[in-house]
Amino acid sequence: MKKRLRIFGNILIILIIFIVSTLNYRELRSKHIQSFENYLGNVTSYFDQALSRILLNSIDGTDETKLISQAEIIEQINSEESGDFQKLLEQTIDETMEVFNVLASDLRITVMDETGKVLADSIFPVKELNNHRARPEVWKVISGAKNYSNVRYSDTESAERLYFSARSDHNNMIVRAAVLMDTLIDAKVTITLYALIIGGVSLVIFNLILSLIFKKQDQHQIDLVQALTKIDAGDLTARMEEDRHASVDNRKFVENFNLTISNFEQTFKEMQEGRIWLNAIVNSLMEPLVVVNQELQVVFANKYAKTLFNRNIDPEETPYPFVLLTHDAKLDELCQRVFDSGKTTREEFRLQVTGSYNAFQVMVSPVDVNYVVVLFNDMSYEYEARQLRSSFVANVTHELKTPLTSIRGFVETLRNRNNTTPEQANNFLDIIDVEAVRLERLINDILRLSDIERLSNDSELEDFDLVELVDECLVQLDDQASEKQINLIPSDEPTFLPVKANRDRIKQVLLNLLDNAIKYHRIHGNVWIDMERQGKFVTIKVKDDGYGFDEQSARRVFERFYRVDKSRSRMLGGTGLGLSIVKHIALLYDGEASVKSTPNVGSTFKVILKI
Ligand code: ADP
């Protein structure tokens, strides 16, 4: 705008100066020509009069008073020798020049006959001059005009002249007077000089005024650019300076600009806060969450996703293919399907995470046409629980089936064999009884275990002495131990260990451990029982020098239905649930159960309880 105005203004000034000076010059020229025309008119008429007078004087013996008619003079002229006449003409020219040269030194007078043939000239010898008929000012007069003026370039003199031709009173002659137009050239130079000076000054003034006018505007623009540069660099506190002296438009602009940036800053702050909140929420999720774009690249991953899938690269800075995170192209297909359908979809996958494979329920939800959110719900525990449940059911079924099959077999045998002796029948009935007892024990253990598993805290707590309870158990197992010549050896200390717990449950722990120590022992041996309190925790240790088992079994003995030696356990009436019950009771009392064992050396079971 400013540049255009400047160019337009400068051109306009130059144009005006040019037009004004041109018009000025034209006006001057026309006035000049007019005054010269008058002057030259005077010259020609003076020449005419002077010629008449000289002619009269030149006629010998003629009485001036008698020669009164024009015709007579002309006749007299025509009767003169041409050489003399020319002299007369030159004399007349000289006289005229003498009179008028005062006004214009460059005056030229030419006398021609009616055909344009030069008879005399004030500057050039007649011989050098050709017929002047073709000159416009001469031709016009030949054609009948009384006089005619014309400005043109003279080839003879190589200069511009104003020519004025007039028909002479002396019938067939034409008198032409001319002046050089040099003064006009000077005027032209002067006018041009003035035009240049005035034009130059005008241009300087115009540009100065323009600069002053636009100075405020320029400052305004500089302020705007500075503010925008700061904002672009992230400084949202940048504002434009409010100038009381600025134009109303500029002031309004600055006000609106600053207000808009303030609103923008506020909105941006809110968005940032929202983003911080959102980040905090998303990153506190204990489930992996990622955002995938249309190119199937991860553009966001929460903390847990980065940890679980072991990828520390920040996808917000460097997006990477989704398949690099999941190592499963089927998840890419799932995302593509969600992009195509626009519907939330759930599917189960087993995905490789740090060190192992985990089961996930993956939910993919569309955000918009460009992004989907992928939420990984870790189902490993549920999956494991499901697996455990189904293997537990399979184990229980198997455990129940064995004694039941045995019972039904002997019942069938008894029913079909008529020749069974009473002794045999009694024997069969004994076996049926043993199997029924095993079945009952098994069912009781299953019920006990599920009972404990359901609880988060034990009920029916009471204060009792643990030493006394151990003694009670030892008495209960005394016969069983004596049968195998096993010494049950309680430690001397402590003699009194008060605890608060469910007495039956703790008794169950002691009985299971002591019973196993006796059961899985050859004839003749020892079982030691030891207790101690450390703060809120009581440790019970049951040590034997029985069969023992290897390290691999040690890791699994607390699993449901796990037996080191299946046939021995079965023969001894084991259900495979005793140690499992011990472990779950320990967990119920915020404790743990563990074992150290060496084959053929013995085992030490340790149970820690918070009681
Ligand atoms: P079970 O009813 O078979 O005894 P448990 O859960 O009590 O079931 O024990 C699991 C298995 O651990 C037993 O089958 C046995 O093989 C082994 N076991 C337990 N206690 C001892 C021990 N003191 N010495 C050697 N083996 C043991």
Boltz pocket constraint, residues with backbone or C-beta under 6 A from the ligand:
constraints:
  - pocket:
      binder: B
      contacts: [[A, 512], [A, 513], [A, 516], [A, 517], [A, 518], [A, 520], [A, 521], [A, 544], [A, 546], [A, 547], [A, 548], [A, 549], [A, 557], [A, 559], [A, 562], [A, 563], [A, 564], [A, 565], [A, 569], [A, 570], [A, 573], [A, 574], [A, 575], [A, 576], [A, 577], [A, 578], [A, 579], [A, 580], [A, 603]]
      max_distance: 6.0
